[in-house]
Amino acid sequence: MNIPHSRLRLTSSDIDFVAKQLGMSEKAQGFIMDTLVEGASDDIIDNLLTRDQVWDALNSGNDIHKVSAYLFFYVDMRRFLSMPYLDEKENIELADYVAGVLGEFTRQERLTRLSPSLEHQET
């Protein structure tokens, strides 16, 4: 089974959006993209994605069409799905997984089946 991870599916538009909200330079944007590609520390990416400026911009609705569902759901899940009995790393993983699942089901071809390889079979 493929385990969905929302942060692995962030697009360059998502990075541009986050960087714009945080007032980052192009060099910093490149660093973020490299960090995502290399699979660097969860803390770095999570720190950027959970800033209030990103949350506020996503929920203002003005530029929501510029970001992927994965970014939107991850930011929401990190804000609202924090379990006190989990450590920070586990909360990041939980939010990443739930946001990935939600993001997958926003794709047209995934609306009616759990796996892209499974076709409806009649018995």
Backbone bond lengths (Angstrom), bond angles and torsions (degrees), N, CA, C in turn:
res aa  C-N    CA-C-N  psi(-1)  N-CA   C-N-CA  omega(-1)  CA-C   N-CA-C  phi
1 M - - - 1.454 - - 1.523 108.86 -
2 N 1.277 115.99 137.35 1.453 122.88 177.35 1.526 109.52 -81.43
3 I 1.318 117.78 122.46 1.464 120.83 179.82 1.528 108.41 -91.78
4 P 1.325 117.06 119.57 1.463 119.60 -178.18 1.522 112.28 -73.80
5 H 1.289 115.25 136.19 1.465 122.32 174.75 1.518 107.14 -131.00
6 S 1.298 116.44 118.30 1.463 120.13 -175.23 1.520 112.72 -68.94
7 R 1.324 118.30 -38.56 1.465 119.60 -175.82 1.528 112.26 -67.39
8 L 1.322 117.25 -25.77 1.469 120.05 177.11 1.524 111.83 -74.17
9 R 1.312 116.71 -14.78 1.463 121.43 -177.31 1.529 113.15 -105.91
10 L 1.321 117.07 10.62 1.461 119.33 177.69 1.522 109.36 -65.38
11 T 1.305 115.21 142.61 1.461 121.37 -177.57 1.527 110.80 -100.40
12 S 1.316 115.36 170.19 1.471 118.83 176.24 1.527 110.19 -63.82
13 S 1.327 117.55 -31.91 1.474 120.67 175.54 1.527 111.21 -64.55
14 D 1.329 116.15 -36.83 1.469 119.99 176.55 1.522 110.50 -62.88
15 I 1.333 115.52 -45.22 1.466 120.46 -179.74 1.524 110.03 -63.83
16 D 1.333 117.07 -42.53 1.466 121.15 177.39 1.527 110.54 -59.15
17 F 1.325 116.26 -43.81 1.451 121.91 -179.85 1.533 110.74 -61.00
18 V 1.328 116.81 -49.87 1.471 121.41 -179.56 1.520 109.89 -61.76
19 A 1.325 116.34 -45.99 1.468 120.49 -178.64 1.525 111.11 -61.69
20 K 1.322 116.19 -40.51 1.472 120.30 179.18 1.532 110.15 -63.65
21 Q 1.311 116.83 -43.35 1.463 120.38 -179.02 1.526 111.85 -65.61
22 L 1.333 115.61 -30.87 1.465 120.00 -178.12 1.519 112.63 -96.19
23 G 1.339 117.06 1.62 1.460 121.05 178.67 1.521 113.28 65.97
24 M 1.322 116.84 38.36 1.460 121.58 -175.98 1.526 112.13 -88.84
25 S 1.308 115.30 152.52 1.467 121.78 177.72 1.537 110.09 -78.43
26 E 1.328 115.74 168.55 1.471 120.00 176.75 1.522 110.88 -62.88
27 K 1.319 116.44 -35.61 1.467 120.67 178.72 1.531 109.77 -62.06
28 A 1.316 116.44 -43.16 1.465 120.57 178.48 1.526 111.07 -65.17
29 Q 1.333 117.29 -38.16 1.458 121.19 176.50 1.527 110.54 -59.79
30 G 1.324 115.99 -42.89 1.459 121.08 177.90 1.517 111.16 -61.53
31 F 1.329 116.38 -40.08 1.460 120.95 178.15 1.531 110.61 -61.94
32 I 1.328 116.40 -43.56 1.474 120.17 179.44 1.524 110.01 -61.25
33 M 1.330 116.79 -46.10 1.456 120.36 -178.78 1.529 110.59 -62.94
34 D 1.327 117.17 -43.18 1.466 121.20 177.69 1.526 110.59 -61.67
35 T 1.321 116.31 -39.84 1.460 121.46 179.56 1.519 110.67 -62.50
36 L 1.329 116.65 -42.04 1.462 120.45 178.22 1.522 111.25 -64.96
37 V 1.325 116.55 -45.20 1.460 121.42 -177.84 1.522 110.98 -63.70
38 E 1.314 116.49 -41.03 1.461 121.09 -177.66 1.524 112.66 -80.44
39 G 1.324 117.64 -6.59 1.456 120.76 -179.76 1.513 112.94 67.34
40 A 1.302 115.87 38.57 1.471 120.66 -177.00 1.523 111.12 -69.83
41 S 1.275 115.26 -173.97 1.449 124.53 -173.52 1.531 113.47 -48.29
42 D 1.334 114.50 132.78 1.460 120.54 174.70 1.515 111.02 -58.91
43 D 1.319 116.11 -33.70 1.463 121.17 -175.32 1.524 112.14 -61.53
44 I 1.322 117.30 -40.69 1.469 121.23 -177.70 1.523 110.14 -62.61
45 I 1.324 115.79 -53.19 1.465 120.65 -177.85 1.517 110.42 -65.88
46 D 1.323 116.76 -45.37 1.457 120.40 -179.06 1.519 111.59 -60.51
47 N 1.315 117.00 -40.18 1.461 121.39 179.12 1.524 110.58 -59.04
48 L 1.309 117.58 -41.09 1.468 120.61 -179.48 1.527 111.52 -72.67
49 L 1.330 116.29 -43.88 1.461 120.41 -174.55 1.522 113.58 -72.31
50 T 1.318 117.25 -20.21 1.468 119.15 -176.72 1.527 113.55 -101.40
51 R 1.293 116.43 11.79 1.472 119.10 177.42 1.533 110.08 -70.92
52 D 1.310 115.04 148.21 1.467 120.35 -178.17 1.521 113.00 -59.55
53 Q 1.329 117.71 -34.49 1.465 120.16 -179.54 1.531 111.55 -61.04
54 V 1.321 116.54 -38.53 1.471 121.10 179.49 1.523 109.28 -69.13
55 W 1.319 116.82 -46.68 1.468 121.67 178.40 1.529 110.45 -57.53
56 D 1.337 116.56 -49.38 1.460 121.01 -178.18 1.525 111.61 -60.39
57 A 1.320 116.42 -43.37 1.468 119.94 -178.90 1.527 111.27 -66.06
58 L 1.326 117.26 -41.78 1.465 120.00 178.88 1.521 111.70 -64.24
59 N 1.302 116.51 -37.51 1.458 119.60 -175.90 1.522 114.09 -89.98
60 S 1.321 116.83 -4.00 1.462 119.06 172.91 1.523 109.86 -76.19
61 G 1.335 116.01 -23.43 1.459 120.65 177.59 1.509 114.98 84.55
62 N 1.334 118.51 -8.73 1.460 120.49 -175.13 1.527 113.58 -66.21
63 D 1.309 117.87 -45.77 1.462 121.31 -175.69 1.522 112.46 -113.69
64 I 1.305 117.50 20.99 1.462 120.24 -174.09 1.525 112.10 -62.62
65 H 1.305 117.40 -28.08 1.467 120.64 179.45 1.528 112.25 -70.22
66 K 1.325 117.40 -11.11 1.467 121.53 -177.97 1.527 113.16 -89.16
67 V 1.328 118.02 -7.57 1.454 120.24 -175.63 1.527 111.20 -117.18
68 S 1.324 114.51 159.56 1.461 119.45 177.77 1.526 110.40 -79.95
69 A 1.318 114.86 160.33 1.467 119.98 175.29 1.524 110.52 -61.86
70 Y 1.327 117.18 -29.74 1.465 120.92 -179.02 1.529 111.18 -64.04
71 L 1.321 116.93 -43.47 1.462 120.11 177.62 1.526 110.21 -65.66
72 F 1.308 116.42 -47.84 1.459 120.78 -178.50 1.526 111.28 -56.74
73 F 1.330 116.54 -50.93 1.456 119.90 -177.69 1.531 112.30 -68.28
74 Y 1.337 117.83 -35.41 1.465 119.00 179.47 1.530 110.67 -63.98
75 V 1.309 116.59 -46.68 1.470 120.19 -179.67 1.531 109.68 -61.20
76 D 1.323 117.09 -42.64 1.470 120.57 177.84 1.522 112.05 -64.91
77 M 1.317 116.72 -45.41 1.469 119.93 -177.93 1.522 111.88 -65.35
78 R 1.317 117.69 -38.18 1.468 120.08 178.15 1.524 110.77 -64.73
79 R 1.318 116.28 -32.92 1.455 119.47 -178.37 1.534 111.50 -77.23
80 F 1.342 116.78 -39.95 1.460 120.27 -170.59 1.520 115.29 -107.04
81 L 1.319 117.43 -13.98 1.462 119.51 -173.81 1.521 110.35 -115.48
82 S 1.294 115.89 58.61 1.454 121.04 179.11 1.525 108.36 -108.19
83 M 1.325 115.20 114.32 1.459 120.84 -178.04 1.530 109.75 -92.13
84 P 1.330 117.86 124.00 1.469 120.38 -175.86 1.530 113.76 -65.09
85 Y 1.322 118.02 -22.91 1.465 120.43 -178.84 1.532 112.52 -88.12
86 L 1.333 117.65 -1.08 1.460 122.04 176.14 1.519 109.19 -102.79
87 D 1.322 116.48 148.42 1.462 117.96 173.86 1.534 109.16 -77.83
88 E 1.306 116.81 173.20 1.466 121.56 -173.84 1.531 111.88 -59.72
89 K 1.310 118.13 -43.01 1.462 121.66 179.75 1.532 111.08 -62.13
90 E 1.314 116.70 -41.30 1.467 120.35 178.58 1.527 111.14 -67.40
91 N 1.333 117.67 -36.97 1.462 120.57 175.96 1.519 111.42 -64.54
92 I 1.336 116.80 -38.42 1.464 120.76 176.73 1.518 109.82 -63.26
93 E 1.323 116.77 -46.44 1.466 120.89 -179.65 1.525 111.85 -63.34
94 L 1.326 116.85 -40.36 1.463 121.22 178.62 1.531 110.61 -63.16
95 A 1.310 116.60 -48.63 1.468 120.61 179.47 1.522 110.49 -62.03
96 D 1.322 117.23 -41.16 1.459 122.12 179.49 1.526 110.79 -61.74
97 Y 1.324 116.56 -44.62 1.462 121.29 -179.95 1.533 111.61 -65.69
98 V 1.331 117.03 -51.04 1.474 120.36 -177.76 1.528 110.37 -62.67
99 A 1.320 117.10 -42.54 1.464 120.17 178.14 1.523 110.61 -63.96
100 G 1.331 117.21 -36.84 1.464 120.75 177.23 1.516 112.04 -63.82
101 V 1.328 116.92 -42.51 1.468 121.09 178.03 1.530 109.78 -63.09
102 L 1.325 116.25 -48.54 1.464 119.83 179.70 1.532 110.99 -60.80
103 G 1.315 116.49 -42.47 1.460 120.72 178.68 1.511 112.66 -62.35
104 E 1.337 116.63 -39.48 1.469 120.40 179.07 1.532 111.24 -61.54
105 F 1.318 116.24 -39.46 1.457 119.14 -177.02 1.522 113.61 -80.41
106 T 1.312 117.96 1.29 1.457 119.77 171.83 1.523 110.58 -88.78
107 R 1.313 116.45 -12.79 1.472 120.61 178.72 1.522 109.11 -77.65
108 Q 1.298 116.94 134.24 1.464 123.42 -175.03 1.524 112.75 -52.62
109 E 1.326 117.83 -46.76 1.460 120.69 -175.14 1.533 112.96 -72.16
110 R 1.329 117.59 -9.51 1.462 120.85 -177.89 1.530 112.93 -106.13
111 L 1.307 117.67 3.32 1.458 119.45 -175.42 1.521 113.84 -66.14
112 T 1.331 117.78 -28.20 1.456 119.60 -173.81 1.520 114.76 -114.68
113 R 1.321 118.78 4.74 1.464 119.68 179.01 1.521 110.92 -149.41
114 L 1.316 115.22 152.60 1.452 120.87 -177.05 1.516 113.03 -76.77
115 S 1.312 116.79 -34.20 1.455 120.81 -177.28 1.518 109.65 -123.84
116 P 1.327 117.88 136.60 1.458 119.37 179.86 1.524 112.37 -64.07
117 S 1.344 117.95 -19.60 1.461 120.33 -178.25 1.525 112.79 -90.96
118 L 1.319 117.24 -10.17 1.462 120.31 -179.26 1.524 110.20 -92.07
119 E 1.290 115.44 125.99 1.458 120.71 174.62 1.530 107.42 -103.10
120 H 1.304 116.09 154.14 1.460 119.19 176.61 1.516 108.74 -65.37
121 Q 1.296 116.20 127.53 1.465 121.26 178.68 1.510 107.96 -118.46
122 E 1.313 115.21 134.98 1.456 119.61 177.50 1.509 108.52 -91.42
123 T 1.314 115.89 140.41 1.467 119.87 179.37 1.495 111.10 -110.88
